[in-house]
């Protein structure tokens, strides 16, 4: 499935991916390590919460990778046609609505 994205959105998703794969993974590993220090993992709520958080983050990383791999950057139209990522104002009998 192709994901049509504006250049700005593509860049934002790329930055989020870079942040999660670097800083995010380091922070998650530190949280898991700290929680492990609390002892028995079976009844360690902090450990399970840290593992869940790590799992959600890894799922988001995979989602971003899929979107970015299948992304098509759509440039704004130069002919006055409304397109993806554009903000338009429509006039209804003199009233503005964005």
N, CA, C and O atoms as a GROMACS GRO file, in nm:
protein
  392
    1UNK      N    1   0.084  -0.118   0.000
    1UNK     CA    2   0.000   0.000   0.000
    1UNK      C    3   0.089   0.124   0.000
    1UNK      O    4   0.178   0.138   0.084
    2UNK      N    5   0.064   0.212  -0.092
    2UNK     CA    6   0.141   0.336  -0.101
    2UNK      C    7   0.081   0.438  -0.005
    2UNK      O    8  -0.040   0.456   0.001
    3UNK      N    9   0.168   0.504   0.069
    3UNK     CA   10   0.126   0.611   0.160
    3UNK      C   11   0.168   0.743   0.098
    3UNK      O   12   0.287   0.771   0.084
    4UNK      N   13   0.071   0.824   0.061
    4UNK     CA   14   0.101   0.955   0.004
    4UNK      C   15   0.119   1.054   0.118
    4UNK      O   16   0.029   1.075   0.199
    5UNK      N   17   0.237   1.115   0.121
    5UNK     CA   18   0.271   1.206   0.230
    5UNK      C   19   0.324   1.337   0.175
    5UNK      O   20   0.387   1.341   0.070
    6UNK      N   21   0.298   1.443   0.249
    6UNK     CA   22   0.364   1.570   0.216
    6UNK      C   23   0.510   1.557   0.258
    6UNK      O   24   0.544   1.472   0.340
    7UNK      N   25   0.595   1.641   0.204
    7UNK     CA   26   0.737   1.638   0.240
    7UNK      C   27   0.754   1.663   0.390
    7UNK      O   28   0.836   1.599   0.456
    8UNK      N   29   0.674   1.756   0.444
    8UNK     CA   30   0.682   1.790   0.587
    8UNK      C   31   0.645   1.669   0.674
    8UNK      O   32   0.713   1.641   0.774
    9UNK      N   33   0.539   1.598   0.638
    9UNK     CA   34   0.497   1.481   0.715
    9UNK      C   35   0.601   1.370   0.704
    9UNK      O   36   0.631   1.303   0.803
   10UNK      N   37   0.655   1.350   0.586
   10UNK     CA   38   0.759   1.247   0.567
   10UNK      C   39   0.879   1.276   0.658
   10UNK      O   40   0.932   1.186   0.722
   11UNK      N   41   0.919   1.401   0.662
   11UNK     CA   42   1.034   1.440   0.745
   11UNK      C   43   1.003   1.418   0.893
   11UNK      O   44   1.088   1.370   0.968
   12UNK      N   45   0.880   1.455   0.935
   12UNK     CA   46   0.841   1.436   1.075
   12UNK      C   47   0.844   1.288   1.114
   12UNK      O   48   0.893   1.254   1.221
   13UNK      N   49   0.793   1.201   1.027
   13UNK     CA   50   0.793   1.058   1.056
   13UNK      C   51   0.935   1.002   1.057
   13UNK      O   52   0.967   0.915   1.139
   14UNK      N   53   1.020   1.050   0.967
   14UNK     CA   54   1.159   1.006   0.962
   14UNK      C   55   1.232   1.045   1.091
   14UNK      O   56   1.311   0.967   1.145
   15UNK      N   57   1.205   1.168   1.140
   15UNK     CA   58   1.267   1.214   1.265
   15UNK      C   59   1.217   1.132   1.384
   15UNK      O   60   1.295   1.097   1.473
   16UNK      N   61   1.087   1.102   1.386
   16UNK     CA   62   1.032   1.020   1.495
   16UNK      C   63   1.098   0.882   1.494
   16UNK      O   64   1.135   0.829   1.599
   17UNK      N   65   1.113   0.823   1.375
   17UNK     CA   66   1.177   0.692   1.363
   17UNK      C   67   1.321   0.698   1.414
   17UNK      O   68   1.364   0.610   1.490
   18UNK      N   69   1.394   0.799   1.374
   18UNK     CA   70   1.534   0.813   1.417
   18UNK      C   71   1.543   0.828   1.568
   18UNK      O   72   1.630   0.769   1.632
   19UNK      N   73   1.453   0.906   1.626
   19UNK     CA   74   1.453   0.927   1.772
   19UNK      C   75   1.422   0.797   1.846
   19UNK      O   76   1.488   0.764   1.945
   20UNK      N   77   1.321   0.724   1.799
   20UNK     CA   78   1.284   0.600   1.866
   20UNK      C   79   1.392   0.493   1.855
   20UNK      O   80   1.416   0.418   1.950
   21UNK      N   81   1.458   0.485   1.740
   21UNK     CA   82   1.558   0.380   1.721
   21UNK      C   83   1.690   0.412   1.790
   21UNK      O   84   1.774   0.324   1.806
   22UNK      N   85   1.709   0.535   1.831
   22UNK     CA   86   1.832   0.570   1.903
   22UNK      C   87   1.799   0.597   2.049
   22UNK      O   88   1.815   0.509   2.134
   23UNK      N   89   1.754   0.716   2.079
   23UNK     CA   90   1.727   0.755   2.217
   23UNK      C   91   1.619   0.668   2.281
   23UNK      O   92   1.633   0.628   2.396
   24UNK      N   93   1.512   0.640   2.208
   24UNK     CA   94   1.402   0.562   2.264
   24UNK      C   95   1.443   0.424   2.310
   24UNK      O   96   1.404   0.379   2.418
   25UNK      N   97   1.522   0.356   2.228
   25UNK     CA   98   1.568   0.221   2.266
   25UNK      C   99   1.662   0.225   2.386
   25UNK      O  100   1.658   0.136   2.470
   26UNK      N  101   1.745   0.326   2.393
   26UNK     CA  102   1.837   0.338   2.507
   26UNK      C  103   1.758   0.360   2.636
   26UNK      O  104   1.785   0.295   2.737
   27UNK      N  105   1.662   0.451   2.632
   27UNK     CA  106   1.580   0.481   2.750
   27UNK      C  107   1.502   0.356   2.792
   27UNK      O  108   1.494   0.325   2.911
   28UNK      N  109   1.444   0.285   2.696
   28UNK     CA  110   1.367   0.165   2.728
   28UNK      C  111   1.455   0.059   2.793
   28UNK      O  112   1.415  -0.004   2.890
   29UNK      N  113   1.576   0.040   2.740
   29UNK     CA  114   1.668  -0.059   2.797
   29UNK      C  115   1.708  -0.021   2.940
   29UNK      O  116   1.719  -0.107   3.027
   30UNK      N  117   1.728   0.108   2.964
   30UNK     CA  118   1.763   0.154   3.098
   30UNK      C  119   1.649   0.130   3.196
   30UNK      O  120   1.672   0.089   3.310
   31UNK      N  121   1.525   0.155   3.152
   31UNK     CA  122   1.408   0.133   3.240
   31UNK      C  123   1.395  -0.015   3.274
   31UNK      O  124   1.367  -0.050   3.389
   32UNK      N  125   1.415  -0.101   3.176
   32UNK     CA  126   1.406  -0.245   3.201
   32UNK      C  127   1.515  -0.289   3.297
   32UNK      O  128   1.490  -0.366   3.388
   33UNK      N  129   1.636  -0.240   3.277
   33UNK     CA  130   1.749  -0.276   3.364
   33UNK      C  131   1.724  -0.230   3.508
   33UNK      O  132   1.750  -0.305   3.602
   34UNK      N  133   1.673  -0.107   3.525
   34UNK     CA  134   1.644  -0.057   3.660
   34UNK      C  135   1.535  -0.141   3.727
   34UNK      O  136   1.544  -0.173   3.845
   35UNK      N  137   1.433  -0.177   3.649
   35UNK     CA  138   1.323  -0.256   3.705
   35UNK      C  139   1.370  -0.396   3.744
   35UNK      O  140   1.322  -0.451   3.843
   36UNK      N  141   1.463  -0.453   3.669
   36UNK     CA  142   1.517  -0.586   3.701
   36UNK      C  143   1.587  -0.587   3.837
   36UNK      O  144   1.589  -0.689   3.905
   37UNK      N  145   1.643  -0.475   3.874
   37UNK     CA  146   1.715  -0.465   4.001
   37UNK      C  147   1.623  -0.481   4.122
   37UNK      O  148   1.670  -0.503   4.234
   38UNK      N  149   1.492  -0.469   4.100
   38UNK     CA  150   1.396  -0.478   4.210
   38UNK      C  151   1.365  -0.621   4.251
   38UNK      O  152   1.286  -0.644   4.342
   39UNK      N  153   1.428  -0.718   4.186
   39UNK     CA  154   1.411  -0.857   4.230
   39UNK      C  155   1.322  -0.940   4.141
   39UNK      O  156   1.323  -0.925   4.019
   40UNK      N  157   1.245  -1.028   4.205
   40UNK     CA  158   1.161  -1.128   4.137
   40UNK      C  159   1.082  -1.066   4.022
   40UNK      O  160   1.002  -0.975   4.042
   41UNK      N  161   1.104  -1.116   3.902
   41UNK     CA  162   1.040  -1.058   3.783
   41UNK      C  163   0.893  -1.097   3.772
   41UNK      O  164   0.816  -1.028   3.706
   42UNK      N  165   0.854  -1.208   3.835
   42UNK     CA  166   0.715  -1.253   3.826
   42UNK      C  167   0.618  -1.150   3.883
   42UNK      O  168   0.512  -1.126   3.826
   43UNK      N  169   0.655  -1.092   3.993
   43UNK     CA  170   0.565  -0.998   4.061
   43UNK      C  171   0.619  -0.855   4.057
   43UNK      O  172   0.588  -0.774   4.144
   44UNK      N  173   0.698  -0.825   3.957
   44UNK     CA  174   0.761  -0.694   3.946
   44UNK      C  175   0.682  -0.608   3.846
   44UNK      O  176   0.703  -0.617   3.725
   45UNK      N  177   0.593  -0.526   3.899
   45UNK     CA  178   0.508  -0.442   3.814
   45UNK      C  179   0.587  -0.344   3.729
   45UNK      O  180   0.552  -0.320   3.614
   46UNK      N  181   0.694  -0.288   3.786
   46UNK     CA  182   0.777  -0.193   3.710
   46UNK      C  183   0.841  -0.262   3.589
   46UNK      O  184   0.849  -0.204   3.481
   47UNK      N  185   0.886  -0.384   3.609
   47UNK     CA  186   0.949  -0.459   3.500
   47UNK      C  187   0.849  -0.485   3.388
   47UNK      O  188   0.879  -0.463   3.271
   48UNK      N  189   0.730  -0.532   3.425
   48UNK     CA  190   0.628  -0.562   3.324
   48UNK      C  191   0.584  -0.435   3.251
   48UNK      O  192   0.560  -0.438   3.130
   49UNK      N  193   0.572  -0.325   3.324
   49UNK     CA  194   0.535  -0.198   3.260
   49UNK      C  195   0.644  -0.152   3.163
   49UNK      O  196   0.613  -0.106   3.053
   50UNK      N  197   0.769  -0.166   3.202
   50UNK     CA  198   0.880  -0.127   3.115
   50UNK      C  199   0.885  -0.215   2.991
   50UNK      O  200   0.910  -0.165   2.881
   51UNK      N  201   0.861  -0.345   3.007
   51UNK     CA  202   0.859  -0.436   2.892
   51UNK      C  203   0.742  -0.403   2.798
   51UNK      O  204   0.758  -0.406   2.676
   52UNK      N  205   0.625  -0.372   2.855
   52UNK     CA  206   0.510  -0.334   2.773
   52UNK      C  207   0.539  -0.207   2.694
   52UNK      O  208   0.511  -0.198   2.574
   53UNK      N  209   0.596  -0.108   2.762
   53UNK     CA  210   0.631   0.018   2.697
   53UNK      C  211   0.731  -0.007   2.583
   53UNK      O  212   0.718   0.050   2.475
   54UNK      N  213   0.828  -0.091   2.608
   54UNK     CA  214   0.927  -0.126   2.506
   54UNK      C  215   0.858  -0.193   2.386
   54UNK      O  216   0.890  -0.164   2.271
   55UNK      N  217   0.765  -0.283   2.413
   55UNK     CA  218   0.691  -0.351   2.306
   55UNK      C  219   0.611  -0.255   2.220
   55UNK      O  220   0.609  -0.267   2.098
   56UNK      N  221   0.545  -0.158   2.286
   56UNK     CA  222   0.468  -0.058   2.211
   56UNK      C  223   0.560   0.027   2.125
   56UNK      O  224   0.527   0.060   2.011
   57UNK      N  225   0.675   0.062   2.179
   57UNK     CA  226   0.771   0.143   2.104
   57UNK      C  227   0.822   0.067   1.982
   57UNK      O  228   0.832   0.123   1.873
   58UNK      N  229   0.854  -0.061   2.000
   58UNK     CA  230   0.903  -0.142   1.887
   58UNK      C  231   0.795  -0.157   1.780
   58UNK      O  232   0.825  -0.159   1.661
   59UNK      N  233   0.669  -0.168   1.823
   59UNK     CA  234   0.559  -0.176   1.726
   59UNK      C  235   0.549  -0.046   1.647
   59UNK      O  236   0.527  -0.049   1.526
   60UNK      N  237   0.564   0.067   1.714
   60UNK     CA  238   0.560   0.196   1.645
   60UNK      C  239   0.678   0.208   1.547
   60UNK      O  240   0.661   0.261   1.438
   61UNK      N  241   0.795   0.160   1.586
   61UNK     CA  242   0.911   0.163   1.496
   61UNK      C  243   0.881   0.082   1.370
   61UNK      O  244   0.909   0.128   1.259
   62UNK      N  245   0.824  -0.037   1.386
   62UNK     CA  246   0.790  -0.120   1.269
   62UNK      C  247   0.686  -0.052   1.182
   62UNK      O  248   0.693  -0.058   1.060
   63UNK      N  249   0.588   0.013   1.246
   63UNK     CA  250   0.485   0.084   1.170
   63UNK      C  251   0.547   0.198   1.090
   63UNK      O  252   0.515   0.215   0.972
   64UNK      N  253   0.634   0.274   1.152
   64UNK     CA  254   0.700   0.385   1.082
   64UNK      C  255   0.785   0.333   0.967
   64UNK      O  256   0.786   0.393   0.860
   65UNK      N  257   0.856   0.223   0.989
   65UNK     CA  258   0.939   0.166   0.882
   65UNK      C  259   0.853   0.126   0.763
   65UNK      O  260   0.891   0.148   0.648
   66UNK      N  261   0.739   0.066   0.790
   66UNK     CA  262   0.648   0.025   0.683
   66UNK      C  263   0.596   0.146   0.606
   66UNK      O  264   0.594   0.146   0.483
   67UNK      N  265   0.554   0.248   0.679
   67UNK     CA  266   0.502   0.370   0.614
   67UNK      C  267   0.610   0.435   0.530
   67UNK      O  268   0.586   0.471   0.415
   68UNK      N  269   0.729   0.450   0.586
   68UNK     CA  270   0.838   0.519   0.515
   68UNK      C  271   0.887   0.440   0.394
   68UNK      O  272   0.924   0.499   0.293
   69UNK      N  273   0.888   0.307   0.404
   69UNK     CA  274   0.929   0.224   0.290
   69UNK      C  275   0.832   0.236   0.173
   69UNK      O  276   0.871   0.224   0.057
   70UNK      N  277   0.706   0.260   0.204
   70UNK     CA  278   0.603   0.264   0.101
   70UNK      C  279   0.553   0.407   0.075
   70UNK      O  280   0.447   0.426   0.016
   71UNK      N  281   0.630   0.504   0.119
   71UNK     CA  282   0.587   0.644   0.107
   71UNK      C  283   0.612   0.700  -0.032
   71UNK      O  284   0.712   0.670  -0.098
   72UNK      N  285   0.518   0.781  -0.074
   72UNK     CA  286   0.534   0.859  -0.196
   72UNK      C  287   0.515   1.005  -0.155
   72UNK      O  288   0.409   1.042  -0.103
   73UNK      N  289   0.616   1.086  -0.178
   73UNK     CA  290   0.607   1.227  -0.141
   73UNK      C  291   0.530   1.299  -0.251
   73UNK      O  292   0.564   1.292  -0.369
   74UNK      N  293   0.425   1.369  -0.208
   74UNK     CA  294   0.340   1.442  -0.302
   74UNK      C  295   0.371   1.590  -0.289
   74UNK      O  296   0.360   1.648  -0.181
   75UNK      N  297   0.410   1.650  -0.399
   75UNK     CA  298   0.442   1.793  -0.401
   75UNK      C  299   0.313   1.873  -0.416
   75UNK      O  300   0.219   1.828  -0.482
   76UNK      N  301   0.308   1.992  -0.356
   76UNK     CA  302   0.189   2.077  -0.370
   76UNK      C  303   0.166   2.115  -0.516
   76UNK      O  304   0.260   2.136  -0.592
   77UNK      N  305   0.041   2.124  -0.552
   77UNK     CA  306   0.003   2.161  -0.688
   77UNK      C  307   0.036   2.308  -0.713
   77UNK      O  308   0.020   2.392  -0.625
   78UNK      N  309   0.083   2.337  -0.834
   78UNK     CA  310   0.115   2.476  -0.868
   78UNK      C  311   0.010   2.536  -0.960
   78UNK      O  312   0.023   2.651  -1.004
   79UNK      N  313  -0.095   2.459  -0.990
   79UNK     CA  314  -0.196   2.508  -1.084
   79UNK      C  315  -0.324   2.554  -1.014
   79UNK      O  316  -0.427   2.576  -1.080
   80UNK      N  317  -0.318   2.570  -0.881
   80UNK     CA  318  -0.435   2.617  -0.808
   80UNK      C  319  -0.529   2.506  -0.764
   80UNK      O  320  -0.634   2.534  -0.706
   81UNK      N  321  -0.494   2.381  -0.790
   81UNK     CA  322  -0.576   2.268  -0.750
   81UNK      C  323  -0.547   2.232  -0.605
   81UNK      O  324  -0.431   2.231  -0.562
   82UNK      N  325  -0.651   2.203  -0.529
   82UNK     CA  326  -0.635   2.163  -0.390
   82UNK      C  327  -0.573   2.024  -0.387
   82UNK      O  328  -0.613   1.935  -0.462
   83UNK      N  329  -0.475   2.006  -0.298
   83UNK     CA  330  -0.407   1.877  -0.289
   83UNK      C  331  -0.375   1.840  -0.146
   83UNK      O  332  -0.412   1.910  -0.051
   84UNK      N  333  -0.306   1.728  -0.132
   84UNK     CA  334  -0.268   1.673  -0.003
   84UNK      C  335  -0.185   1.772   0.078
   84UNK      O  336  -0.089   1.830   0.027
   85UNK      N  337  -0.221   1.791   0.204
   85UNK     CA  338  -0.144   1.875   0.295
   85UNK      C  339  -0.170   2.024   0.282
   85UNK      O  340  -0.105   2.105   0.348
   86UNK      N  341  -0.265   2.060   0.198
   86UNK     CA  342  -0.294   2.203   0.178
   86UNK      C  343  -0.404   2.248   0.272
   86UNK      O  344  -0.493   2.171   0.308
   87UNK      N  345  -0.396   2.373   0.312
   87UNK     CA  346  -0.501   2.436   0.391
   87UNK      C  347  -0.573   2.533   0.299
   87UNK      O  348  -0.510   2.618   0.236
   88UNK      N  349  -0.703   2.519   0.292
   88UNK     CA  350  -0.781   2.604   0.202
   88UNK      C  351  -0.888   2.678   0.280
   88UNK      O  352  -0.931   2.635   0.387
   89UNK      N  353  -0.931   2.789   0.225
   89UNK     CA  354  -1.042   2.865   0.281
   89UNK      C  355  -1.154   2.864   0.179
   89UNK      O  356  -1.135   2.899   0.062
   90UNK      N  357  -1.273   2.823   0.224
   90UNK     CA  358  -1.389   2.816   0.136
   90UNK      C  359  -1.484   2.927   0.176
   90UNK      O  360  -1.513   2.944   0.295
   91UNK      N  361  -1.533   3.003   0.078
   91UNK     CA  362  -1.627   3.111   0.105
   91UNK      C  363  -1.769   3.063   0.076
   91UNK      O  364  -1.799   3.017  -0.035
   92UNK      N  365  -1.856   3.074   0.175
   92UNK     CA  366  -1.998   3.043   0.159
   92UNK      C  367  -2.074   3.173   0.178
   92UNK      O  368  -2.087   3.221   0.291
   93UNK      N  369  -2.125   3.229   0.071
   93UNK     CA  370  -2.201   3.354   0.077
   93UNK      C  371  -2.130   3.458   0.163
   93UNK      O  372  -2.193   3.526   0.243
   94UNK      N  373  -2.000   3.470   0.145
   94UNK     CA  374  -1.923   3.572   0.214
   94UNK      C  375  -1.868   3.530   0.349
   94UNK      O  376  -1.789   3.604   0.408
   95UNK      N  377  -1.907   3.413   0.401
   95UNK     CA  378  -1.855   3.364   0.528
   95UNK      C  379  -1.732   3.277   0.502
   95UNK      O  380  -1.732   3.196   0.410
   96UNK      N  381  -1.627   3.295   0.584
   96UNK     CA  382  -1.504   3.216   0.570
   96UNK      C  383  -1.513   3.089   0.654
   96UNK      O  384  -1.562   3.092   0.767
   97UNK      N  385  -1.465   2.979   0.599
   97UNK     CA  386  -1.448   2.854   0.674
   97UNK      C  387  -1.318   2.791   0.629
   97UNK      O  388  -1.295   2.778   0.508
   98UNK      N  389  -1.232   2.751   0.724
   98UNK     CA  390  -1.106   2.685   0.688
   98UNK      C  391  -1.117   2.538   0.712
   98UNK      O  392  -1.021   2.464   0.688
   0.00000   0.00000   0.00000
